[in-house]
Amino acid sequence: MSSVRQEGKDTIIFVTKEDHATPSKAELVEEDPDEPYEERGLILPSGEINWNCPCLGGMASGPCGTEFKDAFSCFHYSKEEVKGSDCIEQFRAMQGCMQLYPELYPQEDEKSPSQTSQDSAEQTDVNSTSATSASEQDSGSTRPSTESSVES
């Protein structure tokens, strides 16, 4: 005989060998085309974009939702050889909007501009020093060719 226990949001079910011995009575239900969009993927069977897909993370409904929809639609329906190359203006508009809301759309690099330029200067100094010492060490040696021939 199985036992069921709730722990917070989780339901824990313990079953016995006897429970497993009987065939399952679960019925699989075919997908209903009228079911809510949230249960579908990003692209609906019709080929349209499902703006309610959780995979979009709310981007379609945020403060830049209109700009996001314009850019994403353009990319999705693009027929260009390089897909989306005709959507540069839409993506620029989306990026401009996102920069107005840095608390909602943080940049990948969270450093301040002064830190970034200081770090770049320090990295340049390190690279210069490394290049100088490497050239001093290699001054007497020959370097192998980096070109390779490809035979067909």
C-alpha positions as CSV (number, residue, x, y, z in Angstrom):
1,M,0.0,0.0,0.0
2,S,1.4,3.4,-1.0
3,S,1.7,6.4,1.3
4,V,1.7,10.0,0.3
5,R,3.3,12.9,2.3
6,Q,3.5,16.6,1.6
7,E,6.7,18.5,2.3
8,G,6.3,22.1,1.4
9,K,5.5,22.3,-2.3
10,D,6.6,18.7,-2.9
11,T,4.4,15.6,-2.8
12,I,6.4,12.4,-1.8
13,I,4.8,9.1,-2.8
14,F,6.2,5.8,-1.5
15,V,5.0,2.7,-3.4
16,T,5.3,-1.0,-2.7
17,K,6.2,-3.9,-5.0
18,E,2.5,-4.7,-5.2
19,D,1.7,-1.2,-6.4
20,H,4.2,-1.6,-9.2
21,A,2.9,-5.1,-10.1
22,T,-0.5,-3.8,-11.3
23,P,-0.6,-2.1,-14.7
24,S,-0.9,1.7,-14.7
25,K,-4.3,3.2,-15.3
26,A,-2.9,6.5,-16.4
27,E,-4.3,7.8,-19.7
28,L,-2.3,9.9,-22.1
29,V,-4.2,12.8,-23.6
30,E,-3.4,14.1,-27.1
31,E,-2.4,17.7,-27.4
32,D,-5.4,20.0,-27.6
33,P,-4.9,22.8,-30.2
34,D,-7.1,25.1,-28.0
35,E,-5.0,24.7,-24.8
36,P,-3.3,27.8,-23.4
37,Y,-0.3,29.2,-25.3
38,E,1.9,29.0,-22.2
39,E,1.9,25.2,-22.6
40,R,3.2,25.5,-26.2
41,G,6.8,26.1,-27.4
42,L,8.2,29.3,-28.8
43,I,6.8,28.7,-32.3
44,L,3.1,27.7,-32.6
45,P,2.1,25.0,-35.1
46,S,0.9,27.8,-37.4
47,G,4.4,29.2,-37.5
48,E,3.5,32.3,-35.5
49,I,5.6,33.4,-32.5
50,N,4.1,32.4,-29.1
51,W,4.7,35.7,-27.2
52,N,3.4,33.9,-24.0
53,C,6.1,31.3,-24.0
54,P,7.9,31.2,-20.6
55,C,11.1,30.8,-22.6
56,L,11.0,34.5,-23.4
57,G,11.4,35.3,-19.7
58,G,8.8,38.2,-19.9
59,M,10.8,40.1,-22.5
60,A,7.7,40.5,-24.7
61,S,5.8,42.1,-21.9
62,G,8.4,44.3,-20.2
63,P,9.0,48.0,-20.7
64,C,10.8,47.2,-24.0
65,G,8.3,44.6,-25.1
66,T,7.3,46.4,-28.2
67,E,10.9,46.9,-29.3
68,F,11.7,43.2,-28.5
69,K,8.7,42.0,-30.5
70,D,9.6,44.1,-33.5
71,A,13.2,42.8,-33.4
72,F,12.4,39.2,-32.8
73,S,9.6,39.2,-35.4
74,C,11.9,40.7,-37.9
75,F,14.5,38.1,-37.2
76,H,12.0,35.2,-37.2
77,Y,10.5,36.1,-40.5
78,S,13.7,37.3,-42.2
79,K,14.3,35.8,-45.6
80,E,17.8,37.3,-46.0
81,E,20.8,35.1,-46.8
82,V,22.3,36.1,-43.4
83,K,19.2,35.7,-41.3
84,G,18.3,38.9,-39.5
85,S,20.7,41.1,-41.4
86,D,17.7,43.2,-42.4
87,C,16.8,43.8,-38.8
88,I,19.6,46.0,-37.5
89,E,17.5,49.0,-36.9
90,Q,15.0,47.0,-34.9
91,F,17.7,45.5,-32.7
92,R,19.3,49.0,-32.2
93,A,15.9,50.3,-31.1
94,M,15.6,47.4,-28.6
95,Q,19.1,47.9,-27.3
96,G,18.4,51.7,-26.9
97,C,15.3,50.9,-24.9
98,M,17.1,48.4,-22.7
99,Q,19.8,50.9,-21.9
100,L,17.1,53.1,-20.4
101,Y,16.3,50.4,-17.8
102,P,19.7,49.1,-16.6
103,E,18.1,47.7,-13.4
104,L,15.9,45.4,-15.5
105,Y,18.3,44.6,-18.3
106,P,21.8,44.6,-16.8
107,Q,24.8,44.6,-19.1
108,E,27.1,41.6,-19.2
109,D,30.0,43.6,-17.9
110,E,29.0,45.3,-14.7
111,K,32.3,47.3,-14.3
112,S,32.2,51.1,-14.4
113,P,33.9,52.8,-17.4
114,S,36.7,54.0,-15.2
115,Q,37.4,50.5,-13.9
116,T,37.3,49.2,-17.5
117,S,39.8,51.7,-18.8
118,Q,42.1,51.2,-15.8
119,D,42.0,47.5,-16.3
120,S,42.7,47.9,-20.0
121,A,45.7,50.1,-19.2
122,E,47.0,47.5,-16.7
123,Q,46.5,44.7,-19.1
124,T,48.4,46.6,-21.8
125,D,51.3,47.2,-19.4
126,V,51.4,43.4,-18.6
127,N,51.3,42.5,-22.3
128,S,54.1,44.9,-23.1
129,T,56.3,43.6,-20.3
130,S,55.6,40.0,-21.4
131,A,56.3,40.7,-25.0
132,T,59.6,42.4,-24.2
133,S,60.8,39.5,-22.0
134,A,59.6,37.0,-24.6
135,S,61.5,38.7,-27.4
136,E,64.6,39.0,-25.3
137,Q,64.4,35.2,-24.6
138,D,63.7,34.3,-28.2
139,S,66.3,36.7,-29.8
140,G,68.7,33.8,-30.5
141,S,66.1,31.2,-31.6
142,T,64.2,30.7,-34.8
143,R,60.5,30.5,-34.9
144,P,58.6,27.8,-36.8
145,S,56.4,28.9,-39.7
146,T,52.7,29.0,-38.7
147,E,51.6,28.6,-42.3
148,S,50.6,25.1,-43.4
149,S,50.1,23.6,-46.8
150,V,47.0,21.8,-47.6
151,E,47.2,19.0,-50.2
152,S,44.0,18.0,-52.1
